[in-house]
């Protein structure tokens, strides 16, 4: 019925002059990932520079009572300062994760939420990876700049926040999707 009025049922141009672009949505989502990743990376690196120039290493500055504060530390390891004697291994694993993530982004169709979350994860991972590659004590052994002190339990940065928030959103979306399917 639609074809009788001249509106095709498919996205293809019957004249062949304007072929369908099946990957346009994928490209837009990949672009969203990159925009979010670069914005996250810029925010992470800018706040780390601010912390390095403003805060005194190891000295706590309360922001919200004892809940949140500022304390500049250098993290040689992974989350919660774990694996601090394996900086090179942590760095190489991070490189592989970022490469795998970027490959995934360019080979899969993603929802907007997934693209946003993967951009946050990629930007956060790249932010911490830059620290490991370029900061003291040396290439691939650099320490990540952390400055947001949570309850005195651990210290993190903007990259960590981006990664954790994105991971939590992805888990919530996945859980919600599974509940609605079954």
C-alpha positions as CSV (number, residue, x, y, z in Angstrom):
1,X,0.0,0.0,0.0
2,X,2.8,2.4,0.8
3,X,4.5,1.7,-2.5
4,X,1.4,2.7,-4.4
5,X,1.7,6.2,-2.9
6,X,5.4,6.3,-3.8
7,X,6.8,5.7,-0.3
8,X,9.1,2.6,-0.3
9,X,8.9,0.0,2.4
10,X,12.7,-0.2,2.8
11,X,15.3,2.4,3.3
12,X,16.8,1.8,-0.1
13,X,16.4,4.2,-2.9
14,X,14.6,2.4,-5.8
15,X,16.5,4.6,-8.3
16,X,19.9,3.6,-6.9
17,X,21.0,7.2,-6.8
18,X,21.1,7.3,-3.0
19,X,22.1,3.9,-1.6
20,X,21.0,3.1,1.9
21,X,23.6,3.8,4.6
22,X,23.1,1.0,7.1
23,X,26.0,2.0,9.2
24,X,25.0,5.6,9.8
25,X,23.6,4.9,13.2
26,X,26.7,2.9,14.1
27,X,28.9,5.8,13.1
28,X,26.8,8.3,15.1
29,X,27.1,6.1,18.2
30,X,30.8,5.7,17.6
31,X,31.1,9.5,17.3
32,X,29.2,9.9,20.6
33,X,31.6,7.5,22.3
34,X,34.5,9.5,21.0
35,X,33.0,12.9,22.0
36,X,32.2,11.6,25.5
37,X,35.6,9.9,25.8
38,X,37.5,13.1,24.8
39,X,35.3,15.3,27.2
40,X,35.9,12.8,30.0
41,X,39.7,12.7,29.3
42,X,39.9,16.5,29.2
43,X,38.0,16.9,32.5
44,X,40.2,14.2,34.1
45,X,43.5,15.7,33.0
46,X,42.4,19.3,33.8
47,X,41.4,18.4,37.3
48,X,44.6,16.4,37.8
49,X,46.6,19.4,36.7
50,X,44.6,21.6,39.1
51,X,45.2,19.1,42.0
52,X,48.9,19.0,41.2
53,X,49.2,22.8,41.3
54,X,46.8,23.4,44.2
55,X,47.0,20.6,46.7
56,X,49.8,19.6,49.1
57,X,50.6,15.9,48.8
58,X,49.1,13.8,51.6
59,X,47.4,16.8,53.3
60,X,43.6,16.4,53.7
61,X,41.2,19.2,53.0
62,X,37.6,18.4,54.0
63,X,34.9,19.4,51.6
64,X,31.8,17.7,53.1
65,X,32.7,16.9,56.7
66,X,34.5,13.6,56.9
67,X,32.6,12.2,53.8
68,X,34.5,13.8,50.9
69,X,37.7,15.7,50.9
70,X,40.7,16.5,48.8
71,X,44.1,14.8,49.3
72,X,46.7,14.5,46.7
73,X,48.3,11.1,46.4
74,X,50.1,9.1,43.6
75,X,48.7,5.7,43.0
76,X,51.2,3.2,41.5
77,X,48.6,0.4,41.4
78,X,45.0,-0.2,40.3
79,X,41.7,0.6,42.1
80,X,42.0,1.2,45.8
81,X,45.8,1.2,45.4
82,X,45.9,-2.6,44.8
83,X,48.6,-4.1,42.7
84,X,50.9,-1.2,43.5
85,X,54.0,-3.3,42.7
86,X,52.8,-4.3,39.3
87,X,52.4,-0.9,37.6
88,X,53.7,-2.2,34.2
89,X,51.3,-5.1,34.2
90,X,48.4,-2.8,35.2
91,X,49.4,-0.4,32.4
92,X,49.6,-3.1,29.7
93,X,46.2,-4.6,30.8
94,X,44.7,-1.1,30.6
95,X,46.1,-0.7,27.0
96,X,44.5,-4.0,26.0
97,X,41.2,-3.1,27.6
98,X,41.1,0.3,25.8
99,X,42.0,-1.3,22.5
100,X,39.3,-3.9,22.9
101,X,36.8,-1.4,23.9
102,X,37.5,0.8,20.9
103,X,37.3,-2.2,18.6
104,X,34.0,-3.2,20.1
105,X,32.6,0.3,19.6
106,X,33.4,0.3,15.9
107,X,32.1,-3.1,15.2
108,X,28.8,-3.2,17.1
109,X,25.5,-1.3,17.0
110,X,25.1,0.5,20.3
111,X,22.3,2.2,22.1
112,X,22.7,5.8,23.1
113,X,23.1,4.7,26.8
114,X,25.7,2.1,25.9
115,X,27.6,4.6,23.7
116,X,27.5,7.2,26.5
117,X,28.7,4.7,29.1
118,X,31.5,3.3,26.9
119,X,32.6,6.8,26.2
120,X,32.9,7.4,29.9
121,X,34.8,4.2,30.4
122,X,37.1,4.9,27.5
123,X,37.8,8.5,28.6
124,X,38.4,7.4,32.2
125,X,40.7,4.6,31.1
126,X,42.6,6.8,28.8
127,X,43.0,9.5,31.5
128,X,44.6,7.0,33.9
129,X,46.6,5.4,31.1
130,X,48.1,8.8,30.2
131,X,49.2,9.1,33.9
132,X,50.8,5.6,33.7
133,X,52.6,6.4,30.5
134,X,53.7,9.9,31.1
135,X,54.1,10.7,34.8
136,X,56.8,9.9,37.3
137,X,58.7,7.6,37.9
138,X,58.8,6.8,34.2
139,X,57.2,5.4,31.0
140,X,54.7,2.7,31.7
141,X,55.5,2.9,35.4
142,X,53.9,6.3,36.1
143,X,51.7,6.9,39.1
144,X,48.1,8.0,38.6
145,X,47.2,11.3,40.2
146,X,44.3,10.8,42.7
147,X,42.9,13.6,44.8
148,X,39.2,12.9,45.8
149,X,39.2,11.4,49.2
150,X,36.2,9.2,50.1
151,X,35.6,8.8,53.8
152,X,39.3,8.3,54.3
153,X,39.0,4.8,52.8
154,X,40.3,5.5,49.3
155,X,41.3,8.3,47.0
156,X,40.3,8.6,43.4
157,X,39.9,11.0,40.5
158,X,37.5,12.1,37.8
159,X,38.5,9.1,35.6
160,X,37.6,6.7,38.3
161,X,34.2,8.4,38.8
162,X,33.5,8.1,35.1
163,X,34.4,4.5,35.0
164,X,32.4,3.5,38.1
165,X,29.3,5.5,37.2
166,X,29.3,4.1,33.6
167,X,29.8,0.5,34.9
168,X,26.9,0.9,37.3
169,X,24.6,2.3,34.7
170,X,25.5,-0.6,32.3
171,X,24.8,-3.1,35.0
172,X,21.5,-1.4,35.9
173,X,20.4,-1.2,32.2
174,X,21.4,-4.9,31.7
175,X,19.5,-6.0,34.8
176,X,16.4,-4.0,33.9
177,X,16.5,-5.4,30.4
178,X,16.8,-9.0,31.7
179,X,13.9,-8.4,34.1
180,X,11.7,-7.0,31.3
181,X,12.6,-10.0,29.0
182,X,11.8,-12.7,31.4
